[in-house]
Every structure is written in C-alpha cells, then in structure tokens.
Amino acid sequence: MNSVADFPSRVYRELTEIPSFKSAQFQGSNVIRTTTSTQDHALKTNRKTVKTFVLSTDTVLVSGSPDGSEVVASLVSPSGKYLAVLRETNDSADKKRYVEVWADDRLHAAENVTDKHGTFYTDEFTSSISFSPSETKLVYVAEGKEPDNDTADPLSKFRFIPDLGETYGGKKRPTIFLCDWSREAGRAVLPLTFAEVNSPSVLLAHPVFASDDKIIALGYEYSEDGRLLGIVYCRNRAASVWQLTLPNDSTGKEVLACAGLKLTSTGLACRSPRILRYGGQTKLVFASNSAGGPHDTCSKVDILDLDKLEPRTLVETVHDPKPDAFPGLYTASFPACPFLQSPSKESFLVVSSVWRSRTTVLLISLANGNVIDLTPATEEQWSWTVLCTDGKSRVVCARSALTRPPELVLGEVDANAQASWKVLYTPSVSDDLRRRLDDLAISIHAIPGRYPVETIVVRSKTQKSRPCITVPHGGPHSGITTAFAPWFSSFAAEGYTVALPNYTGGSGFGEKYTRSLLGQCGRLDIDDCMESVRYLIKQGISEEDKQYAFGGSHGGFIVAHLIGQFPDTFKAAAIRSPVINLGETSTTDIPDWYFVEIGVEFRPDSIMTPDVYKDAFAMSPILYVDRVRTPLQVYLGLKDQRVSLDQGKKYYHVLKAKGKEVEMFCFKDDGHALDSVEGARAVYYAAKTLFARVQGD
C-alpha cells in the first residue's frame, strides 16, 4: 500500500522531471538553441529551460539556463543576429507585456504592449513568431482588445462572441500584431485586419512573412450559425491560407488595414504555412485536411509558388496502404524551419509523422513529392520528432522510447538522401531508475484477425508475472506511439505490464481505417481492445486474473464500455474526463464529434433528435451501467470544455446509488487533459493506489 510519503512516487517524480525538447533553432552554423520543458513538483508548474549546444569536430559543449517564467516565447532571426522575446511580467496587480528584440547582449528594441492587446498566444494552432526578410519587423499573435463602449450600441459589450474552446481559457480574439522597429515606423506595434469593407468572417492567426510587405496567415472560419468549433486536438477545422499585403504607409494609423487574398479553396482545414526562399523564388508549403468529418485524418501537403499563385499537391491522402508501406502523413504541425537543400540544389521538407505505432522522420521532395523514411531501424523502437533544420543538410530531432527518455540527435543528410545520426544529449538518471528502465522491453503485436490493430507492450525482461494495465488512447482518431510518456513508463518501472492498443480508427494506418470507425463506436473499438486483452493473455504476456484498465476522454469511453460489457475481466479501472453518453452534447466545444462518431452528418443546424439520441445511447457505455462490478475511479478537470462534466458525474452517481465501489476526484485548475503538474501526479497516485490495493486483496 502506498503512503502519503510516496506522493508522488520517487520513480514517477524522477521520470516527469526529465526535460522534454519543445523546439530548436540553429543560431549560427554550429550553435543550436533548444527549449525544453520539465515538471517542477515543488512549485507545481512546468518550467522552461534554454539549452545551447556548441558543435565542434569531436565534442559538444552544452550550457543551459532557465528561460525565466516571464518569457512566454522567443525566436532567433534567420541571420542569427537578433533574438525576439515576448515577455509577460507580474510584478504588480496587473500583468505587463513587452516585445523585445535583442542583438547579442544588447536590447535593440523594446515596446510595452500592455495597453495594445491582451495575453500572448503560444499554442501550435494559432500562434507563431516571424521576422521579415529585412529583420526590421516582427509579427506575432495576441488576444485583441475588447472594443470600447459603443455609444450607438449600449448593448455591444453584452453581445455573444464565441471563444476558442478547450485550453484557451475564454480567449476569443486571436489577432496578428506587427512590431516595426525601423526608423521610418518609429517602432510601431499595430494590429492587422482586412482592408476590404465586407471583410471575411475569419480569425487571422499563425502569421509568417513571405516578403517585407506580404504576410501569409491562416484564417479560421466561423460556421453558418456563428459558432467557432473547438480547435485544439482538431485538425478538421475550416481554415484557409491568406496573403495579407501591408499598406505602404502606417504613419498615424491605429490599425494596419491589409489587402487580403485567399490562396486556398473552400472545404479545407489548412495549417503550418511555411515559406521557402530560394533562387529568387518564394514558395509556400502547408498541410491540409478535409474540413469536417473525423477530427484527425490523413493530411495532404501542398506547395504554392507565390509569384505565379499556382498550387500543386506534393503528398496525397493515402487510403489503404500495404502493411509496410508509407501510410500517409499524420503530423500535428511542421517545425518552424523545415527545409533542406541537397548539393544537387533539390529542396526537401523534413517532418515527423505517425507511421503505425511509431513516429518517424520523413524527407519529402518539393520537386516530385517523393517520400523517404530517414528513421534508422533499431531494437529500441524509438519515436522521433523533427525540431528544426539548418536549411542545408542538417536536421535536429528529439528521439525517445517508453524505455528511453528524450535524447537530442543531429542528422546529416547526404546527396543520396541518406542520413547519419549523432547523439548530442542524453539525460542523466539515477542508477536505480536506469536499472528499472534497462529491465523493460518494448514490443509491438499485430492482433490476429483485427487488421490493422496492433498493441504496444512495455514489460519486464526478467519478471514475467505482473499485473497488466490496458490503456486505450483518446481521440478516437489520434493514436499512441512508442514515444517516452512518463505516466506509462512509471507504471512499467514500478511493477506493471502496460498494454497500449492502437484500435481501428486511429492515426498512422491509412484513411480507410480512420473512417472505418464512424458509425461503429462502442462496437468496433471495444471489440478491438478486448481482443487485444485476450491475445496478450493467450500469448502469456499477461494473466487472466491480473487485468486493469485506464483511459481518458474516448479512452475513458472505451474503458467504461469494457467494464460494463465484460464485468468479470478487469479487477479495477480508472477513467479521466470520460465520454459516457454520446447523446449528451450540452456544454461541449465540439458538438460535431458526437454526430460524426455515431455516423450522422453534422450540420450547423443539427440537433439531437429522439431518433439520433436513441442511436447514440445504444453506442454508449451508460447502456451497460447496471452490469458494472469493477472498482472504479473517475477523474474530472473542472475547466473541461470538451466533455460535459455531467457525463462523469452522472456515471459516478448512478454507480454510487447502486452500491458499487466508485470514487470521484475533481481538479479545479485542470481542463480536459488533466495535465497540470499537480493534477497528473494525483491521478497517477490515485490509480496506482487503487490497483495495488485491489491486487493485494
């Protein structure tokens, strides 16, 4: 039994304090600047650190310093001369915000922007920082100011404006701001908007300079009913690519009214616009999915010559790949600096992408779209993340595995499109943790008769008789890979076998299998996961009387189904932010999800009719609540905008009323992911305590 002194466990604490690499940039030909994140359990916060790697022929010099909590984002200019910093202080009752540009150790330009806008945006879906080619201007994204009281409309401040949903904390107005510190501009900081009188109903975000007077940006589109469906974790949100032309003169202006040109067609969900300047040409490369439908699907890659405005698709959607073939592109976003140039002058895009149960490094030709897997085959089952390139032949990646914490790796791509890799950094761990991790092995098992389902297993090499935790992923159109995850690694290092099923509908297996789950939720995904449990028992990997389950979001939906449909299989279970009833859409920021997953087309005027609700209820775990006998814990983040809190609460109260063994834990500062330092460690401790107690009974 655990005690209060074990909260959190020493193993969990050490694993979560290992830094993870978030970004990297070349700052000169042989200097790499990285940003890492680590959990600080004493202060209950995530801390950022800047590590600088100086490369020489035989050695790598590493220096690090905390990127103070005031720095919310930073970027090195393409020449390496400048460093842009977005800073937010909290020295007084009100937050102060600054935009700073540093040249070496000298503050080159600084602007107090507290009165110009609200908080800075730093997420991957809306934010970016970009220098102009002349390095005299900077664009970034921040929350626009609320309009002043309109004397002509005394109700203006009460009119409804939709927010961005989960994780955005009520933000509503992402706005592009331009900071111009050239002599002519007098260091102006101004918001950008459309010059057109009948401007499009879009939210401009994710800007990048194409030239000194042109900016490429994403435009997120409102639906016909005035709604802005939740953006985070959803790569199906209608978003076009726009070209904004800055006005010739900004003197005396409070807003920069830009001529807007839409560069992409309707019906796309675009993201990650990146600019390549080479040989006097300027090209735009971006990823896109179909708008609507499943929240994650196979992506396309398009390229557009900005001089000719002629688009061309480089990588198409892959529908039904052969088992060992390229399954299509599955990536959240491109790195900020994603391009390479070969000695033969051919240009490439370098990205990381989910390929079945791993993430790999892909080299994509900008000439013909040919895709080459640069990931070396090793026994460790590494998963890779591309962080940046030097624009020539080198690429910086983070690689990790469930048994190996994140390392920083430098790749050199030769004229034959082959990569050689050098490890720049490996984190140090205690001798005890090293022994525990060395005793673990990763294996990937294809589940017979359930193609393309496969399950990642992490277990001891020496201790075969261990309790097994099955952890279905959320989404359901995401996936789980072999990448380092402290939660899974901690359970494996502390005496459990961990099974991670990639059931039908997840990413990395082809578009056909993503869409196969639609209309089959509550059946196909449940059967896949249960067959995984049976297969591992049959193979002697786990034991019939030592089965446990944990899942969050749609993973919680699956676990609730499993303990209801198969009440004698699992000794204990835990669910985080679970979907319990597919017919309950009251407070969610993604109502479309519920309709799409049950196989019903979603439109802006869709409502949950009795017939639709009947079908949704029949696919939901609440249908089996009377059969649940498994001891259960429920975890809810009280700021969750994705799944109604009533779902988990009603499930808890029904089970409680029926005399079942059930506990519920609520976290006031957490949202759907329950990923705060305090929340995550409490969930781990609670689940571990439950499983250990039941196993000992």
N, C-alpha and C positions, 0 to 999 in steps of 0.2 A: 504494500500500500504506500502511496506517496504521502509526504507530509508537506506542511506549509514551507518548510525549508527547501523543498525541491522545486519551488515555484519561481521561475521556470526551471526545468532540469538543467544540469550543467551541460549536457550534450546539446540540448536544444539551444541554449544560450550561446554556446561557442559557435554552433553552425550558423545561427542567424546574425552573428556579429562578423562573419566573413564578408568582406566587401564584394559587391557585385558591380560590374562595369556597366555604366549607363551611356557613355558617349566617349568619343575620342576625336582628336584632330592632330594633323601634322602642323607643328609650329616651327617651320624650317625643315630642311631636308632630312635631318637626323634627330629631331626632337618631337616626341609625341606627348600631347597633353590629354589626359583622361579624367573623367569624372566618375567617381564610384559612390555607392550608397551602402550604408550599413546601419543596422539597428542599434540604438543606444538604449539599453534596458534601464539604466539609471534615470535618464531624463525622459524615457518613454517616447522617443522620437526617432525618426530616420535622419541620419547625418550624412552630409555630402563631404567628400574629400577630393581634392585635386592632386593627382599623381603625375609627375613629369618623368618621362623616360628619355634619357640621352643615349643614343646608339653610337657605338664605335665598332671597330672590326671584331674585337674579341670580347668586349664587355658591354654591359648595360647598366648605366647609372640611374638610380631611382631616387627621387625626392618627393615628399608629399606634405601637404598642408591642408588643414580644414578649410573648405570653401565656406566661410562664415555663414551663419544662418540667415544673414541679411541678403546674401546673394541668391537670387532666385533663378537666374540664368546667365550664361556668359558665352561668348563666341570669339574665336580668333579670326581676324580678317584673312582673306585668301593670300595676301602677301606675307602674312605673319607679323606685320608691323604693328597692328592695333589689336586691342582686346576690348570688346564691348561687354559691359556689365549692366544687368538690370538689378537694382538694389531696392530692397524694401526694409525700412527700419521701423522699430517700435520703441523709440526712446521716450515717447510721450504718450498722452492719451490717444492720439491719432497716429495712424501709420503714415510714414513719409516715403515717397517713392522717387528714385533717381535713375536717370540714364547716364552712364559714364562711358567714356572712351579713353583708354589708356594707351600710351606709347612707351614701351619699356616700363620703367617705374614712375613715369610722369603722367599726371592726369591731363590728357589732351583736351577733353571737352566734358562738360557735366551740365545736366539740366535737372532741376527739381520739377517733376511732372505730377506732383501730388494733386494739384488743382486741375490738371488736364484730363485725368482719367482715373478709373479705379484700379483694382489689382491687376498685376501682370498675368497673362496666360502662359502656362508652361507645359501643357499636355501635348501629346503627339498628334491629336486630331485637329486642333485649331491653331496651335502656336508655331512660330518659327522666328528666327532672327536672321537677317540677311544684310550684308554690306553691298553697297553699289559698286560697280566695277572701279570707279574712281576712288572708292573708300573715303568719300566725304559725306555719305548718307547711310542711314540705317533704318530698316523697317522692323517692327515687332508688333505683337498683339496684346491688347489690354482691354479691360471692361470699360466700355464707353460710359460717359457721364449721363445720368438721368437728365432729361430735358427740363429746363427751367419752367416754373409755373406759367402756363399759357393763360393770359388774361381773357383771351377769346374763348377758352375752353377750360372752365374751372374744374372739370372732371378729368383732365388729362392725366394727373398723377395716379388716378384710380383705374385707368383703362388696362385691361389684361394684356400682358406680354408674356408669351411662353418662355420658360427658362430652358437651359440645355440639358436638364435631366441629371441622372445619376453621376456622382463625383464632382459636379460643377458648383454645388453649394449655392444655388439660386442665381448663378450668372445668366445674363440674358442678352448682353450686347457685346459680343466679341468685335473689336474694332481695330483696324490696321492704323498704326501711327508711324509717321515718318519723322525721324530726327535728322536734321540737316545742319551740320556744323561748318559748312563752307562759309567763306567770308561774305558772300552775297546774301546768304539766307539769314545771317545773324543768329545762327543756332536755333532755328525754329523747330518746334515739335507740334505737329498738326495731324489731326485725323484725316483719313481718306474716305471719300464717298463717291458715288456716281455723279457725273455732271448732268446726265440726262434728266429731263423734267419728270418723265414717267419712269423712274428708276426701277430696276428689277427688285422683286421681293426676296432678297437673299441676304445672308450674313457672310460678309467677306472675312476670310481667315487664311492662315498659312501662307504668308507672302514670301516671295523671293524675287530679287532683282534680275531682270533679263538684260537691261541696259540702264544707263543713268536716268533715263526718263520713262522707262517702262517696267512695270511690276506684274508678275504672274501671281494670281491668288486663287484660292478655292472659294466658291460661292455656295454655301449650304442653303437649300431651298425649303421654304415653308410649304406645307401641304395645303390643299384647297380649303381645308377647314381652319386654317390659321395656326395649325399645330406644328411644333418642331419636335419630331420624334427623337428619343434619346440617342446620343451619338456614340458614347463610349462603348467599346466592345462590338460596335455595329458597323460593318463595312458595306452596308447596303443603303446608306442614307443618300438621297438625291443630292449631288454636289457637282457643279460644273467647274471647269477651269476658265478663268477670266484673264484678259490682258487689260491692265489699267495704265493709261498714258497720263503722266503727271502734267499739270498746267505749266506753261512757260514761266509764269511769274507768280510767286506766292506772297509777294510783299503785301502786308496788311491783312492777309486772309486769316480767318479762324478755322477754315476747313479747306482741304485740298480737293476740289471737285475734279475728278478724273474721267476722261472718256473711257467707257468700258466696251470691250469686245469679247463676246462669248466664243471660246475656242472649241468647245466640245458639244456634242449633240445631246438632246434630251434623253432621259432614261438611264443615265449613268451615275454611278457613285464613284467619283474620282478622288484621288488622294496622292500625297507625296509628289507634288510637282518639283522637278529638279532641272537645273539649267546647265547645259554643256556648251562652252565657248571654245571653238577650235577651228583653225584655218580660216578665220574671218566669218565663220558661220555661228549662229546661235540656235541651239536645238533645245526643245522642251521634251522631257521624258516623264511620264507619270503612270501610275497604276489605276485601274478601274475595275469595278464590279458592276453587275446589273443592279439598278436601284430597285428596292422592294424585294420580296421573297425572303429566303433564309438570311440570317444576319451575317453569315460569312460563307462565301463561295470561292471557287477558283477565280483568280484575278487574271486580267489581261495587262500587258504592258504596251503602251503606245508611245510613238515618237512624232514630234511635230517640228518642222523647220519654220521658225518664227519669221523668216524673211519671205517665205513662199506660202506659209499657212497651209501646208499640205500634210495631213495626218497619215500615219502608217502604223499598223499593228505589228509589233515585234513578236510578242508571245500571246498565242491564242489560249482560250479556255480548253483544258484537257478533260474530256468527258469520261472515257473508260480506259485508263492506261493499263498496259500489261503489268504484271506484278513487280517487275524490276525496272520498269521504265519511268521516266520523268512524269510525275503525277499532276503537273501543273504548278502554278505559282500560288503560294499561300504565305503571305507576309503582311504584317501589320503596317509597316512603313519602310521606305527606303532610308538608308543612312544619309546624313546631310551632305556628305561628299562621297558619291557612289561610283565615280567613273575611273576607268583605267585607259591608258593609251599604249598599244603594243609598239615594238620597234618598227613594225610594218605600217604604222600610222592607223591601224584599226582601233576603233573605240569600243569599250565594253562597259556594261552596267554590272556592278557586283552587289548582290543582295543575299540575305539569308532567307530560307524558305522551309516550311514544314514538308518533309518527304517521308510519308508514313509516320513512324514513331520517333523520328529524329528531326532536327533542323540541320540543314546543310548550307554550304556556300556555293552559290551559282554564279557563273560567268556568262553573261548574255551579250552576244554580239549585237551592236547597234546597226550593223550593216544588213544582217540577214536573220536576226533573232535566234540564231543557234544557241542552245543552252548546254553548258559544260558544268559538270559537278566537280568542284575543286576539293571536296572533302576527302581526306585520306581515310582508308578503311583501317580501323584499329579495334582491338579487343575491348577497349574501354567504353565503346558505344557513346562517344562524345556527341553532344549537340553544339552547334556553332551559331554565333551571332556576329554579323558584319558590323563594325563600328565606324570605319572610315577608310579612305584610300589616300594616297599621295597624289592622285591624278595621273600617275605614270605607270608604275609596275608593282607597287606595294599596297598591301591591304592589311588592316589591323582588325583582328577578330577577338572575341571572347569565346572560349570553349569551356564546357563543363559537362559533368555527368552526375547522376544521382549518387555516385560513389566518389566523385571528384569535384571539389569546389572550383569556382571560376578561375581560369588562367587567362593571361593576355598573350596573344600569339601574333607574330608578324609573318605574313606570307609574301613571297616574291614570285610573281607570275612571269614566266619566260615567253619567248617568241612562239613556242608551241602550245601555249595556253595551259601549261603545267605549273603547279605551284609547289614551292618548297617552303617549309614552315619552321619557324624558330620560336621557342617559348621565351617570352620576355619577363614574365612574372608568374610565380606560383605562390599562393598564400601559405603562410606558416600556420600549423595547427599543433595542438598538444600531442604528446606521444600517445596518450590514451585514445584521443579521437582518431589519430592516424591508424592505430591498431584496429579500431572498430570499423573504419571505412575500408581498410585493406581486407577485412574479413567478408565484405559484401561483394556480391556479383550481380550484374545486370544481365537479364536475358529477355528476348522478345519472342513471344509464342503466337503463331498463327492458330486461331481457333478452328478446328476442323468443321467443315460444313457451314461456316458462317462468314465466308469471304466478303469483305476484306478485313474482318475483325482480327485484331491482334492485341495481345496484352503484354505490357512491360512488367516484369517481375524483378524486385530487388530482394535478395535474401542472403542469409549467411552461407558461406562456403563450408563451414565446419559444423554448425548446429542446425540439423535438418528439421527437428520437431519444434516448430514455432507457430504461434497464432498468426493468422493471416488477415490483413485488412484489405478489403476491396474498396477502391476509391474511383468511382466513375467521375469523369470530368463534367464540367458545366457546359453551357452553350445553348443547345447541344452541338452546334456546328463549329465548335473550337476543337481542341484535341489536347492530348497530353504527350509530352516528349520525354526523352531521357535526360533533359537538362536538369542541372542542380536545382533542387527545391528543398529548402531546409526542413519543411514540415514532414515530407515523405522520408527524407534521409534520416531525420531524427528518430522516427518510429523504427526504421530498419536498423539503425545503430543501437537502439535500445530494446531489441529482442523480438521484433516482428518481421514477418514477411509482408511486403507491400505489393499488391497487385493493382495495376493501373490499366483497365480495359479501354481500348480505342474502339468503341462500338460504331455501328453503321450511322452515318450522318456527320461524322467529324471531318476535320480538315486533313489534307495531305494524302488523300486516296483517290481523287478524281471527282468531277462534278456529278457524275451519275450517282455515286454513293452518298454524296451530301444530300441530294434531293430525294433519295430513297426513303428517308425517314419521315418526310412530310406526309401527314395523314396516318402515320404508323406509330406516333409517340405513345408511350405506355404499353406498347407491344414489342416492336422490333428492338428498341434499345434495351428493354427489360430482358427479353429472351437472349440477346447477345451477352449481356453482363452475367446472367445466370448460367449460360453455357460456359462462360469463362471460368466461373467458380467451379462448375462440375469438372471441367477439363483439368484444372490445376490439381484438384483432389485426385482424379484418376491417374495423373502423372506422378503422384507422390510429392508434388511441390508444396501442397498444403494438406491439412487434415480436416475431415468432415466435422469434428466436434470443436474446431478452433477457428470458426469463421466470424469475422466482424465486418462492418461496413461504415463508410463515412462518405458524405457527398455534400457539395454546396451548389445552390441555385438549381440548374437542371440535374446536376449530380444528386442533390437532395431529393428531387422529384423521383429519380431512379431508386435511391435507397429506400424512400418511403414506399414505393411500389414493391421492392424486394421483400421488405419485412412484412408487408401485407399479403402478398401473393404466396410467399414461401416462409411462413411464420416459424418454422422449426429449423431453418437453415442457419440463422445468424444469432450468436449469443448476445450481442449488443450492437447498437448503431448510434450514429450521431449525424445530424443534418444541419447545415448552415444556410440561412436565407432561402428556404426551400419553396419550390412551387408545389402546392398541394392540390389545387383545383384549377384546371385550365380554363374554367369558365369565369374565374374571378379576375377582372381587369380594372378594378375601380381606381386605384391610385398609381398604376404603373406608368412609366415614361415610354414604354414600348408596347402599346396595346396590339400592334400589328403582329407581334411574336406569337401571341396566343392563337390568333386566327390561322396564321401560316402553318404553325406546327400541327394543328388538327386537320389541315388540308383544305381550309376555306380561304378563298381570295380575300385579301384585306383592301378596303377602300376607305377614303376619308369619312364616309358616312356609315361605315359598318357598325352594327350594334350586335350585342349578344342576345339574339332571339331565343325563344324557348327551344326551338329545334337545334340551333347551334350549341346552346348550353347543354342540351341532353347529350350530344356527341362529345363535347368537351369533358363533361363529368364522367362519362364512360371510359375516357382515356386517363383519368386522374387517380392518384393514389388514395384520395379521400374515399373512393369507392370501396376500398378494402380495409378501412379503418377498424371495422369490427373484428378483423382476424389478427390484428397486431398483438403479439405477446412479447416481443423483443424489448428489453430495457433500452430506453431511448433518451438522448439529449437533443435539444433544439437550441440553436444559437441565432439571435437576431441583432442586426445593426439598426438602431432606431432612426438613422438617417437614410435608410434604404428607400430609394425612389424607383427601383427596378421591379421588385416584387412586393406586393402589398403585405404589410406586417400582419394583417388579419389572417393571411394564409397559415403562417406558422403558429400564430396564437390560437386560431380555431382548432387546428390539429392537436395542439397541446391540451386545450380544454376538453375536447372530446375524449382523448385518451385518459385524461385525469378523471373525468366523470365516470369512465368505465372501469376505474380502479387499476389502470395499467401503470407500470413503473416508467415515469417520464419526468424529466426536468427541463426547464427552460432558462436560458441566460440571455440577458439583454445588455447591449453596449451602446450607451448614449452618444458616443462620439464616432461611431462607425457607420459606414454605409453598407451596400450590398456585399462587397468583397470581404468585409470584416478583416481588413489587413493592417489596421493600426498596430503598433508595437505591442501595446497592452492587450488589445483585443485578440490578436493572433496567438499570443503566448497563453492567454487564459483559455482559449478554445483548445489548444494543444494539451494543456494541463488537464482540463476537464475531461476530454476524450480519453486521454491516457489513463487517468484515474478510474474512469468507468470501465474501460476494457480490462485493466489489471484486477479490479475488484471482482468483476464477473468471472474472469478466468480463474481466480482463486477460490470462488465459491464451490 
